[in-house]
Amino acid sequence: MKPLNYAVLKYFTTVKEACADDVMAALKGEYSHFKAFNKQDLVAAIMTAEANGLLEEARFDMDANDELRVYYHAHEEGAATINQYIK
């Protein structure tokens, strides 16, 4: 099993775009028992990946509870870097 942050990054190489809620839904089965598996920590991990140039913001909208959802995607260079280091 990969570390949670690795799994988050790798997930972005398999989808066109995703928000933290999408990541949580996709990784829930394997990672729900991890202490850092919560929305706040996942958003922080995604934003760190963006700051490091691996992901970029794609769009945003509001969910049913009027909470902001920010969608990110792994651009070509970011996906190549992720796939190079995380097999």
Rosetta silent file (secondary structure, phi, psi, omega in degrees, C-alpha in Angstrom):
SEQUENCE: MKPLNYAVLKYFTTVKEACADDVMAALKGEYSHFKAFNKQDLVAAIMTAEANGLLEEARFDMDANDELRVYYHAHEEGAATINQYIK
SCORE:     score description
SCORE:     0.000 S_00000001
   1 L     0.000  132.919  178.567    0.000    0.000    0.000 S_00000001
   2 L   -74.638  154.558  169.555    1.299    3.435   -0.972 S_00000001
   3 L   -58.673  152.007 -176.061    1.480    6.306    1.521 S_00000001
   4 H   -55.349  -46.601 -178.824   -1.715    8.381    1.440 S_00000001
   5 H   -62.428  -35.724  176.313   -0.119   11.412   -0.211 S_00000001
   6 H   -64.460  -43.756 -179.715    1.317    9.187   -2.945 S_00000001
   7 H   -62.687  -38.519  177.770   -2.105    7.644   -3.539 S_00000001
   8 H   -62.035  -49.710  179.528   -3.646   11.122   -3.805 S_00000001
   9 H   -60.868  -46.039 -178.550   -1.086   12.213   -6.399 S_00000001
  10 H   -61.997  -36.335  178.341   -1.391    8.970   -8.345 S_00000001
  11 H   -57.850  -41.589 -178.580   -5.188    9.333   -8.394 S_00000001
  12 H   -65.567  -17.684  176.557   -4.864   12.632  -10.229 S_00000001
  13 L   -83.328   -5.226 -177.046   -2.973   10.875  -13.031 S_00000001
  14 L  -109.151   -4.404 -177.149   -6.003    8.639  -13.644 S_00000001
  15 L  -129.975  158.120  178.369   -8.762   11.256  -13.928 S_00000001
  16 L   -67.847  -43.872  177.516   -9.407   14.348  -16.014 S_00000001
  17 L  -162.167  159.901 -179.789  -10.018   16.464  -12.886 S_00000001
  18 E  -160.508  155.448  173.104  -11.088   15.965   -9.279 S_00000001
  19 L  -111.017  175.974 -178.652  -11.873   17.783   -6.057 S_00000001
  20 H   -58.542  -37.949  178.921  -11.096   16.664   -2.497 S_00000001
  21 H   -62.527  -39.323  177.776  -14.513   14.986   -2.234 S_00000001
  22 H   -63.986  -43.189  179.396  -13.754   12.922   -5.357 S_00000001
  23 H   -61.886  -45.370  179.384  -10.390   11.886   -3.950 S_00000001
  24 H   -60.602  -43.199  179.998  -11.985   10.853   -0.657 S_00000001
  25 H   -63.914  -40.910 -177.585  -14.632    8.786   -2.425 S_00000001
  26 H   -71.002  -34.753 -174.098  -12.045    7.047   -4.605 S_00000001
  27 H  -100.565   -0.695 -174.916   -9.593    6.245   -1.800 S_00000001
  28 H   -54.768  -44.155 -176.252  -12.069    5.539    1.002 S_00000001
  29 H   -58.098  -42.003 -176.696  -11.853    1.759    0.724 S_00000001
  30 H   -92.335  -30.949 -166.981   -8.103    1.559    1.284 S_00000001
  31 H  -116.856    2.786 -174.955   -7.295    4.673    3.286 S_00000001
  32 L   -62.495  -20.401  179.371  -10.318    5.547    5.466 S_00000001
  33 L   -85.556   -5.732  178.311   -8.515    4.237    8.570 S_00000001
  34 L   -73.466  140.398  179.547   -5.608    6.689    8.139 S_00000001
  35 L   -60.130  -37.743 -177.815   -5.544    9.572   10.616 S_00000001
  36 L   -82.264    2.989  179.996   -4.896   12.067    7.784 S_00000001
  37 L   -84.764   77.193  175.013   -7.855   10.782    5.758 S_00000001
  38 L  -147.046  159.489 -171.942  -10.075   13.798    6.295 S_00000001
  39 H   -59.721  -42.644 -177.634  -11.100   16.603    4.017 S_00000001
  40 H   -61.112  -46.051 -179.955   -8.937   19.266    5.646 S_00000001
  41 H   -70.029  -35.333  177.948   -5.735   17.219    5.366 S_00000001
  42 H   -68.565  -39.637  175.994   -6.522   16.079    1.826 S_00000001
  43 H   -61.118  -42.147  178.132   -7.152   19.669    0.724 S_00000001
  44 H   -61.854  -41.880  178.993   -3.794   20.617    2.264 S_00000001
  45 H   -64.676  -41.634  179.454   -2.051   17.771    0.403 S_00000001
  46 H   -66.184  -43.093  179.535   -3.665   18.778   -2.891 S_00000001
  47 H   -66.621  -32.842  175.308   -2.762   22.437   -2.397 S_00000001
  48 H   -65.885  -42.376  177.483    0.828   21.437   -1.584 S_00000001
  49 H   -62.648  -37.086  176.667    0.981   19.459   -4.825 S_00000001
  50 H   -65.899  -45.678  179.725   -0.314   22.531   -6.651 S_00000001
  51 H   -61.450  -30.086  178.939    2.294   24.759   -4.989 S_00000001
  52 L   -87.880    3.005  174.419    4.979   22.274   -6.057 S_00000001
  53 L    83.362   11.480 -179.704    3.800   22.387   -9.677 S_00000001
  54 L   -88.067  -30.017  179.318    2.402   18.859   -9.901 S_00000001
  55 L  -125.950  160.674  172.174   -1.274   19.862  -10.107 S_00000001
  56 E  -140.167  152.173 -179.230   -3.101   22.936  -11.302 S_00000001
  57 E   -66.788  134.394 -179.260   -6.526   24.339  -10.613 S_00000001
  58 E  -103.751  -45.257 -179.407   -9.051   23.394  -13.296 S_00000001
  59 E  -170.071  177.573  175.900  -12.296   24.972  -12.098 S_00000001
  60 E  -147.958  158.065  175.224  -14.456   25.540   -9.051 S_00000001
  61 E  -157.137 -175.347  178.088  -18.121   25.391   -8.069 S_00000001
  62 E  -110.991  139.615  177.326  -20.371   25.176   -5.028 S_00000001
  63 L   -85.299 -174.989 -177.235  -21.647   21.888   -3.629 S_00000001
  64 L   -63.352  -22.951  179.448  -25.161   21.214   -2.319 S_00000001
  65 L   -96.689   15.048 -177.735  -24.181   22.675    1.075 S_00000001
  66 L    59.672   33.618  173.106  -22.875   25.891   -0.521 S_00000001
  67 L  -100.555  140.627  179.972  -19.277   24.914    0.182 S_00000001
  68 E   -68.811  131.772  173.071  -16.637   25.787   -2.382 S_00000001
  69 E  -115.845  124.592  177.618  -15.242   22.842   -4.335 S_00000001
  70 E  -107.404  127.123  179.685  -11.991   23.402   -6.175 S_00000001
  71 E  -100.278  138.682  179.492  -11.136   20.943   -8.941 S_00000001
  72 E  -124.695  161.241  172.187   -7.539   20.207   -9.892 S_00000001
  73 E  -143.776  155.760  175.395   -5.870   18.206  -12.617 S_00000001
  74 L   -88.395  110.610  177.350   -2.419   16.845  -13.264 S_00000001
  75 L   -68.566  172.262 -171.907   -1.115   18.650  -16.332 S_00000001
  76 H   -56.018  -47.921 -178.618    1.101   16.694  -18.728 S_00000001
  77 H   -68.305  -40.155  178.137    4.398   17.575  -17.063 S_00000001
  78 H   -63.456  -44.283  178.572    3.005   17.087  -13.557 S_00000001
  79 H   -62.585  -39.911  179.125    1.555   13.687  -14.452 S_00000001
  80 H   -64.000  -41.106  178.558    4.871   12.638  -15.994 S_00000001
  81 H   -65.052  -46.259  178.580    6.731   13.655  -12.829 S_00000001
  82 H   -58.444  -48.273 -177.483    4.241   11.852  -10.578 S_00000001
  83 H   -68.279  -26.902  177.659    4.410    8.699  -12.706 S_00000001
  84 H   -69.319  -38.394 -175.338    8.202    8.825  -12.802 S_00000001
  85 H   -96.415  -24.584 -179.367    8.551    8.800   -9.030 S_00000001
  86 L  -118.326  107.171 -177.481    5.461    6.860   -7.954 S_00000001
  87 L   -83.812    0.000    0.000    5.100    3.526   -9.716 S_00000001
